[in-house]
Every structure is written in C-alpha cells, then in structure tokens.
Amino acid sequence: MKSKRFEILAKRPVNQDGYIKEWAEVGLIAMDSPNDPRPSIKIENGKIVELDGKKRKDFDMLDSFIADYAIKIDNAEKVMAMDSVELAKKLVDINVSRKEILNLTLSMTPAKIVEVVSKMNVLEMMMAVTKMRARKIPTNQCHVTNLRDNPIQIAADAAEAAIRGFDEQETTVGIVRYAPFNALGILVGAQVGRPGVLTQCAVEEATELNLGMRGFTSYAETVSVYGTEAVFMDGDDTPWSKAFLASCYASRGLKMRFTSGTGSEVQMGYSEGKSMLYLEARCLYVTKGAGVQGTQNGAVSCVGVPAGVPGGIRAILAENLIAMMLDLECASSNDQTFTHSDLRRVARTLMQLVPGTDFICSGYSATPNYDNMFAGSNWDAEDYDDWNIIQRDLKIDGGLVPVTEEEVVKVRNKAAKVIQGLFRELGLPEITDEEVEAATYANGSKDMPERNVVEDLKAAQEIMNRGVTGVDIVKALYSAGFEDIAESVLNMLKERVAGDYLHTSAIVNKDFRVISAVNYPNDYAGPQTGYQISDEKWAEISNIRNAVSPEDF
C-alpha cells in the first residue's frame, strides 16, 4: 500500500525541482565549506603579505588583485581581530550607522566578511540590507526581449515597462546581428514611456561597448567576474582585463556594473572545493578593486545551483548583503527562473523585495516568459498584478505602479509609431501600419506579423557600417516629427557628457535629475528613517484597478 497523501505531495510543483545534498569537494555547498580559508591578514610596509591563510608568494591572480586594490589596509588588522558575532550585531543594530559599518567592512578580507554574514539568519540579513543599501530609494530593472528580435515589439514593451515604473531596461538578442535594432527599439521605447530610463543591450562585450560608445545604450552590466583563477582563465580574462574594460565604459560616460553570483564556479567545474558564498565574495572584492560602482549579483543565471543545496537561497541573500557591505550598488538578481513552485519563487524574492535593494530584480521579464531571451525570468508580464498587490498588501515600494489598460494601449501605440518614423528617416526596412497596430495590442511575439529577417539583418549591419550614432538618432526623431522623444534621447546623451550617473547606484528621473548614493544616500536608522513611502506614492501603489470603492455600489 502507498500513502495517498504522499502520492499527492509527489505531484506538487515543488517536487519537480532538483535538489542535491551538500558535496563540499566539488563546491556544491552554499556556505561554510570545510575547505574555506580561515580569515587572516598580515601587513608589512603598507603591503598585504598574507591574506586568508595564504602568503604572498602563494597568491593566485585574484589574491594579488584583492590584496593590492580592494582592501583598506589602515584599519584592517584591527578589524580582522574583532569578533565576527559582534560585527554581525553591528550590522543589525539600528544605532550603528551605515557609515560606521563601512569603516569596518571595507577593511575586511573575503573570508572575514563571509564569516560575519554566516552568523546571521535571513531576517537579520534583511534588516542589514535595509540599512546597507547604497541609494535611499529602491527600484527595479526589467528584461525587454522577444523570440523574433522584433524592434517594434521591443519598443512597445519598453514603453509599457517605463510607465509601470522600471528605471532600467535590458535587452538581448536571439540573432547577434540584430543587436543594433534591439538597442534602438529599447532606447526609443523607454524614452516614450518615461524620459530618463536607462537602457542596455546585453551582447558580446566588444559589440556591447561599441553600441554604448555610439549612444545606442546608456549602461552595461553583463561584464562577468569569477571567484577562481581557473574560471577566469577559461574565459580568457583576468581581473586586470576586466578593470580595463570597465574603464573603457566609464571613459565614455557609460554607467556599468560587473556581474557575478553564487554557483558560477561550480557550474564551470572549477570551484576548488570552496563554498559558493566564499567564491562570490572574491568576485565582489574584484569588483570593488576594479573601481566599478556596482554589481549584478544574486546567483543570476546560475540560480539553479545554489537553489538545489541546503541554505542556497540564504546564501544568495548573503551575497547581496556583502555587495552592500562593500559600498556597491546591488542589482539583486531575482531574474532567471529556477523553480516550478510559485511559493518558492516568491519566497526567494521577498528577502530583497521587503527590505528593498537598489534594483530588486535585475531582470523582471516585461514580456511573457516564452519571449524572454535570458532563459526565462522568475517574474514576467503575467505577474504584474501579483507584484502590485504584494506591494499593496505589505505597504512596500517594489519599484512598480499599477496602470490602466488605456494608458498601456496609448503608450504602446506611440512607441510603435516613433520606431516606425525612426526607421523611415534612417532608411531602414519599412515598419507597416499593420505592425504598429499589432504591437499596440500584443502580449508577445506570437501576436506580431513576421518580418523579413534577411533584410533586417542587412540593414542592422549597414547602420553600423555607416557609423550611425546617437546624434543621428536625435536628428531622425526630430525629422519624423517626434520632437519630445528627440529631446529625451538628446538629454540622455548629455548625461553621458556630464558623467553624474557614473556615481554609485545612479538612476535618472523624468526631469533628468540624477538620483544616486551621493545625493540620496541611504540614511536608515530605525523606524521612520531612511526611505519612507510618501502619501502620493502610497496612493499610486494602492490604487489597483480591481479594487472596488463604496461609490461603486
């Protein structure tokens, strides 16, 4: 006989997920691996000569980079001698300021910072995130992609995402040569929805940098760093080459952050038997040492690995917290799908959603998941109402706002017409009125007419060959009669000259005012401090379309 209860439980979505017991030898352990080094530091003549149990002569490339560039040594020996439990208590204590914490954490070694967060449970980490987030105001980022790389649909989806509240938007491609069109679509569509939205096109690094330098994009984040020397070498990279690439973006006024996350080294087969969190800490120290303002971390596209081991979701929260303890902008993932269970995916997100991070999702899919070219997202366009109602239930700001169907239809239609006019003025393949109409009302690419892919790809390459830049886009938009969008794109180009949005955790509001950790630092110090939802914002968040009022009866 079989238990009928267990038969029913076996069919639950959560039991379709994959799980594995800890296996430290190959790195399948989230935190506290027996192979993790013990914290230590030794400084001689202003130089770190011992780091987490290694002598300088035994340093690998990451040790050398971290020791030379990522640790403030003036206070390091004193901080390293402090009890890790006491340091963890300071993180939670509302009477200890963020500034005071940074004076300690920026002098820790990777092993020490991991030891500190390992003393905390998830609730304590969430309390620490509330205080340690760099920018006072939390917000959100989305993916805008589709199976066909259709630029009209990308423009319409980007416009809708902008009015829903996303301050950053990211696209990628199914066919690499479509990248210029995707970049144009998301740039124009986002500015139609809300002036000042930052956009990127995630492709191979040289192409991505080229698009950014031309003014097609305004930020980048898919510059990956890794926690072991072997993985770096497998990718033909070093911490120094990544730092050089970061400086290329910064020199052209492009905001950028590195990407890393627990599980990547295990997935690549070079974890050295260390815990996922310890290796991620090394990634974050490389990020800090390179002078990069922020990170996209939280397992990201490797989330299935930590999610399969005990305490893996806790480790993801811990890595987000470590990023903040290093004074980095944190785009805290919550993007790639990892579970069949709605309960699990919400539980994974609440630990960033409730305290708020700089970008709660670094890839909420603004399309149905079948159109998400980043391998599917933990949240997608079909979850908009759920997200808005969770915000309303808990009185938290998760970066999104409710919108009406009329608003969405109007902004999608305008975005489709703007990209139609832009293509016409740039001499690109025709966008028909039928396509504009379809994009106005579409849910996804299944609702869009097919385009001539060969013709599009030739044209995409041609605009690169003839050296089209952001200035040409502005001129074309103006000539097409969309002066307001031309002005918004021009203002985005001006922001790159000013360079203000290179500051830590910068976003640009609709008035083209930069909001960052410099002019809006997180000053949380307990109840009624830090970010507080204004009455106007609360009215916006709580005004969901399906709530009835007494006047309705």
VEXTORVO-506113 format. One record per residue (C-alpha): residue number from 1; residue in one letter; x, y, z. Coordinates in steps of 0.5 Angstrom, whole numbers, plus 2048, in hexadecimal, padded with zeros to 3 digits. Layout:
REM VEXTORVO-506113
   nr  rest    x    y    z
  NUM     A    X    Y    Z
...
REM end
This chain:
REM VEXTORVO-506113
   nr  rest    x    y    z
    1     M  800  800  800
    2     K  802  807  7FE
    3     S  800  80D  803
    4     K  7FB  811  7FE
    5     R  7FE  818  802
    6     F  805  816  7FF
    7     E  802  815  7F8
    8     I  7FF  81C  7F8
    9     L  805  81F  7FB
   10     A  80A  81C  7F6
   11     K  806  81F  7F0
   12     R  806  826  7F3
   13     P  80B  82B  7EF
   14     V  810  82C  7F5
   15     N  812  825  7F4
   16     Q  813  826  7EC
   17     D  819  82A  7EE
   18     G  820  827  7EF
   19     Y  824  826  7F6
   20     I  82A  823  7F8
   21     K  82E  822  7FF
   22     E  834  826  800
   23     W  83A  824  7FD
   24     A  840  828  7FF
   25     E  845  825  7FB
   26     V  842  828  7F4
   27     G  840  82E  7F7
   28     L  838  82C  7F8
   29     I  838  830  7FF
   30     A  835  836  800
   31     M  838  839  806
   32     D  83D  837  80B
   33     S  841  831  807
   34     P  847  82E  80B
   35     N  84B  830  805
   36     D  84A  837  806
   37     P  850  83B  809
   38     R  850  83E  810
   39     P  851  846  810
   40     S  857  849  811
   41     I  85B  84F  80F
   42     K  863  851  80F
   43     I  865  858  80D
   44     E  86D  85A  80C
   45     N  86F  860  80A
   46     G  868  862  807
   47     K  867  85C  803
   48     I  863  856  805
   49     V  868  850  805
   50     E  863  84B  808
   51     L  85B  84A  806
   52     D  856  845  809
   53     G  85C  840  80B
   54     K  860  841  804
   55     K  867  844  804
   56     R  868  849  7FE
   57     K  86D  844  7FB
   58     D  867  83F  7FA
   59     F  862  844  7F8
   60     D  85E  843  7F1
   61     M  85B  849  7ED
   62     L  855  84A  7F1
   63     D  859  84A  7F8
   64     S  85E  84F  7F5
   65     F  859  854  7F2
   66     I  855  854  7F8
   67     A  85B  855  7FD
   68     D  85D  85B  7F8
   69     Y  857  85E  7F7
   70     A  851  85C  7FA
   71     I  852  85D  802
   72     K  853  863  806
   73     I  859  861  80A
   74     D  85A  867  80F
   75     N  855  863  814
   76     A  855  85C  811
   77     E  859  859  817
   78     K  854  85C  81C
   79     V  84E  85A  818
   80     M  850  853  817
   81     A  852  852  81E
   82     M  84A  854  820
   83     D  846  84E  822
   84     S  841  84C  81C
   85     V  83B  84C  820
   86     E  83C  853  823
   87     L  83D  855  81C
   88     A  836  852  81A
   89     K  833  855  81F
   90     K  835  85C  81D
   91     L  832  85A  816
   92     V  82B  859  819
   93     D  82C  85F  81E
   94     I  828  865  81C
   95     N  82C  869  821
   96     V  832  868  81D
   97     S  832  86C  816
   98     R  834  869  80F
   99     K  83A  86E  80F
  100     E  83D  86B  815
  101     I  83B  864  813
  102     L  83F  865  80C
  103     N  845  868  810
  104     L  846  860  812
  105     T  843  85C  80D
  106     L  848  860  807
  107     S  84E  85D  80C
  108     M  84C  856  80C
  109     T  84E  850  808
  110     P  84A  84C  804
  111     A  84A  846  809
  112     K  848  84B  80E
  113     I  842  84E  80B
  114     V  840  847  809
  115     E  841  845  811
  116     V  83D  84C  813
  117     V  837  84A  80F
  118     S  837  843  810
  119     K  835  845  818
  120     M  82E  848  815
  121     N  828  845  814
  122     V  824  847  80E
  123     L  81F  84C  812
  124     E  826  84F  815
  125     M  829  850  80E
  126     M  822  853  80B
  127     M  823  858  811
  128     A  82A  859  80F
  129     V  828  85A  808
  130     T  823  860  80A
  131     K  829  864  80D
  132     M  82E  862  808
  133     R  82B  863  801
  134     A  82F  869  7FE
  135     R  82A  86D  7FB
  136     K  824  86F  7FF
  137     I  81F  86E  7FA
  138     P  81E  866  7F8
  139     T  81C  865  7F1
  140     N  81B  860  7EB
  141     Q  81E  85D  7E5
  142     C  81B  859  7DF
  143     H  81C  855  7D9
  144     V  819  857  7D2
  145     T  81A  852  7CD
  146     N  817  84D  7C8
  147     L  818  847  7C4
  148     R  818  84A  7BE
  149     D  81C  850  7C0
  150     N  816  855  7BD
  151     P  818  85C  7BE
  152     I  811  85E  7BE
  153     Q  80F  85A  7C4
  154     I  815  85C  7C8
  155     A  814  863  7C7
  156     A  80C  862  7C9
  157     D  80E  85D  7CF
  158     A  814  862  7D1
  159     A  80F  868  7D1
  160     E  80A  864  7D6
  161     A  80F  862  7DA
  162     A  811  869  7DB
  163     I  80A  86B  7DD
  164     R  80A  865  7E2
  165     G  810  868  7E6
  166     F  816  865  7E3
  167     D  81C  869  7E4
  168     E  821  865  7E0
  169     Q  81F  860  7DA
  170     E  824  85B  7D7
  171     T  823  857  7D0
  172     T  827  852  7CD
  173     V  826  84E  7C6
  174     G  825  847  7C3
  175     I  829  849  7BD
  176     V  82F  84D  7BF
  177     R  82F  852  7B8
  178     Y  828  854  7BB
  179     A  82B  858  7C1
  180     P  82B  85F  7BE
  181     F  824  85E  7BC
  182     N  822  85C  7C3
  183     A  826  861  7C6
  184     L  823  866  7C2
  185     G  81C  863  7C4
  186     I  81D  863  7CB
  187     L  820  86A  7CB
  188     V  81B  86E  7C8
  189     G  815  86A  7CB
  190     A  818  86B  7D2
  191     Q  818  873  7D1
  192     V  811  873  7CE
  193     G  80F  86F  7D5
  194     R  813  874  7D9
  195     P  818  878  7D8
  196     G  81F  877  7DB
  197     V  81E  86F  7DB
  198     L  825  86C  7DB
  199     T  826  866  7D5
  200     Q  82B  861  7D3
  201     C  82C  85B  7CE
  202     A  82F  855  7D1
  203     V  833  852  7CC
  204     E  83B  850  7CB
  205     E  83F  855  7CE
  206     A  842  859  7C8
  207     T  83C  859  7C5
  208     E  838  85C  7CB
  209     L  83E  861  7CC
  210     N  83D  863  7C5
  211     L  836  864  7C6
  212     G  837  868  7CC
  213     M  83C  86D  7C9
  214     R  837  86E  7C3
  215     G  832  871  7C8
  216     F  82D  86B  7C7
  217     T  82D  869  7CE
  218     S  82F  86C  7D5
  219     Y  831  867  7D9
  220     A  834  860  7DA
  221     E  834  85A  7DF
  222     T  836  853  7DB
  223     V  83D  854  7DD
  224     S  83F  84E  7E1
  225     V  844  84C  7E6
  226     Y  845  846  7E9
  227     G  848  843  7F0
  228     T  84D  83E  7EE
  229     E  853  83F  7E9
  230     A  852  839  7E5
  231     V  84B  83C  7E3
  232     F  84E  843  7E2
  233     M  853  83F  7DD
  234     D  84E  83B  7DA
  235     G  84A  842  7D8
  236     D  851  845  7D5
  237     D  850  84A  7DA
  238     T  854  84D  7E1
  239     P  852  852  7E6
  240     W  856  857  7E2
  241     S  853  856  7DC
  242     K  84C  857  7DF
  243     A  84E  85D  7E2
  244     F  851  860  7DC
  245     L  84A  85E  7D8
  246     A  847  862  7DE
  247     S  84B  868  7DD
  248     C  849  868  7D5
  249     Y  842  868  7D7
  250     A  843  86E  7DC
  251     S  847  872  7D8
  252     R  841  873  7D3
  253     G  83C  874  7D9
  254     L  839  86E  7D9
  255     K  836  86B  7DF
  256     M  839  864  7E0
  257     R  839  85E  7E6
  258     F  83C  858  7E6
  259     T  838  851  7E6
  260     S  839  84B  7EB
  261     G  836  846  7EF
  262     T  836  840  7F3
  263     G  836  83A  7EF
  264     S  83A  83C  7E9
  265     E  841  839  7EB
  266     V  83D  832  7ED
  267     Q  83A  833  7E6
  268     M  840  834  7E3
  269     G  843  82E  7E6
  270     Y  849  832  7EA
  271     S  846  833  7F1
  272     E  84D  831  7F4
  273     G  848  82E  7FA
  274     K  846  834  7FD
  275     S  83F  837  7FF
  276     M  83B  83A  7F9
  277     L  83B  841  7FE
  278     Y  842  841  7FF
  279     L  844  841  7F8
  280     E  83F  846  7F7
  281     A  842  84A  7FC
  282     R  848  84A  7F8
  283     C  844  84C  7F2
  284     L  842  852  7F6
  285     Y  849  854  7F8
  286     V  84B  854  7F1
  287     T  845  859  7EF
  288     K  847  85E  7F5
  289     G  84E  85D  7F3
  290     A  84D  85F  7EC
  291     G  849  865  7EE
  292     V  843  863  7EB
  293     Q  83D  867  7EE
  294     G  838  860  7EF
  295     T  837  859  7EE
  296     Q  831  855  7EB
  297     N  831  84F  7F0
  298     G  82D  84A  7F3
  299     A  82F  844  7EF
  300     V  82B  847  7E9
  301     S  82C  842  7E3
  302     C  82F  83C  7E8
  303     V  829  83D  7ED
  304     G  827  835  7EC
  305     V  82E  833  7EF
  306     P  82D  836  7F6
  307     A  826  835  7F6
  308     G  827  82E  7F6
  309     V  82B  82D  7FC
  310     P  829  82F  803
  311     G  829  836  805
  312     G  82B  838  7FE
  313     I  825  83E  7FE
  314     R  828  840  804
  315     A  82F  841  801
  316     I  82C  845  7FB
  317     L  829  84A  800
  318     A  830  84A  804
  319     E  834  84B  7FD
  320     N  82F  851  7FC
  321     L  831  854  803
  322     I  838  853  802
  323     A  838  857  7FC
  324     M  835  85D  800
  325     M  83A  85C  806
  326     L  83F  85E  800
  327     D  83B  864  7FF
  328     L  839  861  7F8
  329     E  832  863  7F4
  330     C  82F  85C  7F4
  331     A  82A  85A  7EF
  332     S  828  853  7F3
  333     S  826  84F  7ED
  334     N  81F  84B  7EE
  335     D  81F  84A  7E7
  336     Q  820  843  7E4
  337     T  81B  83E  7E5
  338     F  81D  839  7EA
  339     T  817  835  7EC
  340     H  811  832  7EB
  341     S  80E  835  7F1
  342     D  80A  83B  7F2
  343     L  80B  83B  7F9
  344     R  813  83A  7F8
  345     R  814  840  7F3
  346     V  810  845  7F8
  347     A  814  843  7FE
  348     R  81A  844  7FA
  349     T  818  84B  7F8
  350     L  815  84D  7FF
  351     M  81C  84E  802
  352     Q  81E  853  7FD
  353     L  817  856  7FC
  354     V  816  857  803
  355     P  81C  85B  805
  356     G  81D  85E  7FE
  357     T  823  85E  7FA
  358     D  826  862  7F5
  359     F  823  85E  7F0
  360     I  81E  859  7F3
  361     C  81E  855  7EC
  362     S  824  856  7E7
  363     G  81F  852  7E2
  364     Y  818  852  7E3
  365     S  815  850  7DD
  366     A  811  855  7DA
  367     T  80E  850  7D5
  368     P  80B  849  7D5
  369     N  811  844  7D7
  370     Y  810  841  7D0
  371     D  813  847  7CE
  372     N  819  848  7D3
  373     M  81F  847  7CF
  374     F  823  847  7D6
  375     A  821  840  7D7
  376     G  81A  842  7DB
  377     S  819  846  7E1
  378     N  817  845  7E8
  379     W  812  84A  7E7
  380     D  80E  84C  7E0
  381     A  809  851  7DD
  382     E  804  84C  7DF
  383     D  806  84D  7E7
  384     Y  805  855  7E6
  385     D  7FE  855  7EA
  386     D  801  850  7EF
  387     W  807  854  7F0
  388     N  803  85B  7F1
  389     I  7FE  857  7F6
  390     I  804  855  7FA
  391     Q  807  85C  7FB
  392     R  800  85E  7FD
  393     D  7FF  858  802
  394     L  806  85A  805
  395     K  806  861  804
  396     I  80D  861  801
  397     D  810  864  7FB
  398     G  812  85F  7F6
  399     G  813  864  7F0
  400     L  80D  862  7EC
  401     V  806  866  7EC
  402     P  7FF  864  7E9
  403     V  7FD  867  7E3
  404     T  7F7  866  7DF
  405     E  7F5  863  7D8
  406     E  7F4  86A  7D5
  407     E  7FB  86C  7D7
  408     V  7FE  866  7D4
  409     V  7FB  866  7CE
  410     K  7FC  86D  7CD
  411     V  804  86D  7CE
  412     R  805  866  7CA
  413     N  802  86A  7C4
  414     K  806  870  7C5
  415     A  80C  86C  7C6
  416     A  80B  868  7BF
  417     K  80A  86E  7BB
  418     V  810  871  7BE
  419     I  814  86B  7BC
  420     Q  810  86B  7B5
  421     G  812  872  7B4
  422     L  81A  871  7B6
  423     F  81A  86B  7B1
  424     R  818  86F  7AC
  425     E  81C  875  7AD
  426     L  822  871  7AE
  427     G  821  86D  7A7
  428     L  820  866  7AB
  429     P  81B  861  7A8
  430     E  813  863  7A9
  431     I  80F  862  7AF
  432     T  808  862  7AD
  433     D  802  865  7B0
  434     E  800  85D  7B1
  435     E  806  85C  7B5
  436     V  804  863  7B9
  437     E  7FD  860  7BA
  438     A  7FF  859  7BD
  439     A  805  85C  7C1
  440     T  800  861  7C5
  441     Y  7FB  85B  7C7
  442     A  800  855  7C7
  443     N  802  851  7CD
  444     G  808  84D  7CA
  445     S  80B  84C  7C3
  446     K  806  847  7C2
  447     D  801  84D  7C0
  448     M  806  850  7BC
  449     P  807  84F  7B4
  450     E  80D  84C  7B2
  451     R  813  851  7AF
  452     N  818  850  7A9
  453     V  81E  84D  7AE
  454     V  823  84E  7A8
  455     E  821  855  7A6
  456     D  821  857  7AD
  457     L  828  854  7AF
  458     K  82B  857  7A9
  459     A  828  85E  7AB
  460     A  82B  85D  7B2
  461     Q  832  85C  7B0
  462     E  831  861  7AB
  463     I  830  867  7B0
  464     M  836  864  7B4
  465     N  83A  865  7AE
  466     R  838  86C  7AC
  467     G  839  86E  7B3
  468     V  832  870  7B6
  469     T  833  873  7BD
  470     G  82E  876  7C2
  471     V  82E  87C  7BF
  472     D  82C  879  7B8
  473     I  826  876  7BC
  474     V  824  87D  7BF
  475     K  824  880  7B8
  476     A  820  87B  7B5
  477     L  81B  87B  7BB
  478     Y  81A  883  7BA
  479     S  819  882  7B3
  480     A  814  87D  7B4
  481     G  810  882  7B8
  482     F  811  87F  7BF
  483     E  815  885  7C2
  484     D  813  883  7C9
  485     I  817  87C  7C8
  486     A  81D  87F  7C4
  487     E  81E  884  7CA
  488     S  81D  87E  7CF
  489     V  823  87A  7CB
  490     L  827  880  7CB
  491     N  826  881  7D2
  492     M  829  87A  7D3
  493     L  82F  87C  7CF
  494     K  830  882  7D3
  495     E  830  87E  7DA
  496     R  836  87A  7D7
  497     V  83A  880  7D6
  498     A  838  883  7DD
  499     G  83A  87C  7E0
  500     D  836  87D  7E6
  501     Y  832  876  7E5
  502     L  839  872  7E6
  503     H  838  873  7ED
  504     T  836  86D  7F2
  505     S  82F  86B  7F1
  506     A  82D  870  7EC
  507     I  827  871  7E8
  508     V  824  877  7E4
  509     N  81D  879  7E6
  510     K  818  87C  7E1
  511     D  81B  883  7E2
  512     F  821  881  7E0
  513     R  824  881  7E7
  514     V  829  87C  7E9
  515     I  827  878  7F0
  516     S  82D  875  7F3
  517     A  830  872  7F9
  518     V  834  879  7F9
  519     N  82E  87E  7F9
  520     Y  829  879  7FC
  521     P  82D  874  801
  522     N  829  86F  805
  523     D  829  872  80C
  524     Y  824  86D  80F
  525     A  825  86D  817
  526     G  81F  869  819
  527     P  817  86B  819
  528     Q  815  871  815
  529     T  81C  872  812
  530     G  81F  870  80B
  531     Y  81A  86F  805
  532     Q  813  871  807
  533     I  80D  870  802
  534     S  80A  877  801
  535     D  803  878  801
  536     E  803  879  7FA
  537     K  807  873  7F8
  538     W  802  86E  7FD
  539     A  7FC  871  7FA
  540     E  7FF  86F  7F3
  541     I  802  868  7F5
  542     S  7FB  866  7F9
  543     N  7F6  868  7F3
  544     I  7F6  862  7F0
  545     R  7F1  861  7EA
  546     N  7ED  85C  7ED
  547     A  7EC  85F  7F4
  548     V  7E4  861  7F5
  549     S  7E2  867  7F9
  550     P  7DC  869  7FD
  551     E  7DA  86D  7F7
  552     D  7D9  867  7F2
  553     F  7D3  865  7F6
REM end
